[in-house]
């Protein structure tokens, strides 16, 4: 493996080491919070606050890792000296990346509901905009194509939106039963997507070749499932 291959592994490695353990803790605390509210179970009174705080870290980690993955893929697909679109497009991509990161950080601090909603949508738009670049691997962009629903990328986009929604609506979730029920429904869907991502991620890793393999695979006809024969060896 070359250095660029290790960079491509940052996203799945951080997901395994950071995101999925956090997900387990958040789900456990969510169950304890619900039990304490409905059945007066003898859980510590801090479980609700711990659930909200760790959920916030989970959401932030998911969004940050997705942005990192998109930045790495766009920056390493081709040498920067031959970056498609030149320096102007590269500068635009950098500004979108920085703007999305700033929006994510601001979402943790703003208080007013319109600002929270606007910043969450701005951050999500940045994630989608970077992901739709031609350098990013996607199975399909057509919702009528079954491959679209198996796509790791589009699953990540949906998951990012749900995570940003949970952070943006945190005060309303604490205050109103209707918002709490919506939060539970949205995060039940998020758990299913997390499970699907755990399958589609390794699938993508199998389909994306190592950097030294790409020249040979680019010469293959994948429709006919045929590759050209290797060049004859020049050694006696």
Secondary structure by P-SEA (a helix, b strand, c coil): ccaaaaaaaaaaaaaaaccaaaaaaaaaaaaaaaaaaccccccccaaaaaaaaaaaaaaaaaaaaaaaaaaaaaacccccccccccaaaaaaaaaaaaaaaaaaaaaaccccaaaaaaaaaaaaaaaaaaaacccccccccccccccccccaaaaaaaaaaaaaaaaaaaaaaaccaaaaaaaaaaaaaaaaaaaaaaaaaaaaaaacccccaaaaaaaccccccccccccccccc
